[in-house]
Amino acid sequence: MDISKPDTTDACADKTSPFLEFNSSIPESGLVLAWLTRDNTKPLRPVQGSALHTRFGSFQHSSMISSKYGTQLASSSSTQAGFIYLLHPTPELWSLSLPHRTQIVYTPDASYIVQRLRIRPGSKVIEAGTGSASFTHALARTVAKNGRIWTFEFHEPRFEMAKKEIEDHGLDSVVKCSHGDVCVNGFIPACDEILDASAVFLDLPSPWLAIPHLKTVVSKEKIVRICCFSPCMEQVQRTIESLQKEGWLDIEMVEVSCKRWEARKEMIRKPQDAIERLRDIKRRRNEGLKKRNERKLAEEQNDEAVSEAQENSAATPAEKHVPDKPFLPSEYNPWGKGKRVHEGEDGYEWKEVSKVEAELKSHTSYLTFAYLPPPVQGKDGSIGSE
């Protein structure tokens, strides 16, 4: 089956996607993410006879097939003893491994947006600004097989690449990609479906131009929630003006600043040890000065003796005597200063600590949230706004 071509038959619903279902073993030609380093993850599909060549060594695809996801795979190179991890695809890992065609929505923002829009299995979502389809993967996993994502992208090359990835990952039964400018033409899907979304995500340069087109494509029976992803405050201001004009309520702007929470072992450093180390430094300094003065005095006396001997016997010059380097006692070093001490190493006292990172991550974008109540039905059966 050629996964690069869209399958428009009913059989597409039977295609399995690694982003919707978990497989314990890696199938041949199945998507796997090869974790090389913290900042380097490579997506691949293992096939017989191929290999992955990295600076950590070569890794045969045949060794990956039928292995368990999460396996640590050793290099087959005799000169390189590196290894990689074979990880199961997730939207979060895919966001780190995909080629960034546009700015993407990272996990802290993505998880908050999904929660605020109350997206769940079976939800119907409109996304405008597909970009790299990073957030589209997270949405597809959340709405699951019985949900629907309508995603729109105005830039044709990005649209074609995103559409191919969606089909390649088996998500085309859930995600419907469309090419068009929603700010000008509105939300016209490429598929023959009626849009009735209950959640909207706009990642556009000018979201305020797309907002007036939404009322015809969102649900008329339930509350509709929206999030606009904008990097600049000027965009936020114009978006809020448009939301207010179109009757959206409870408008709120949020900026997500992420700090990682880490758990590790930290060496215990007692005040008594610090005081004793300062005393030891002072003691060794005084001993060193004393030894240096004694050595200088010995050198001066030796030079005088050599001079007298040379005067008495000019034919046989005396060899200059250099005293041995004085022995200094080992320093008091309770924390291994100057040594490469590994976390938890024996010989030191450790404690378990859990704390937040010291620095905030840099700004990504502002998130503007609002909701649109369903139209109110009057006593005469007419539909009006609330």
Summary of the structure (lengths in Angstrom):
residues: 386
radius of gyration: 34.2
end to end distance: 51.1
largest distance: 134.2
contacts: 1063
relative contact order: 0.11
helix: 31%
strand: 23%
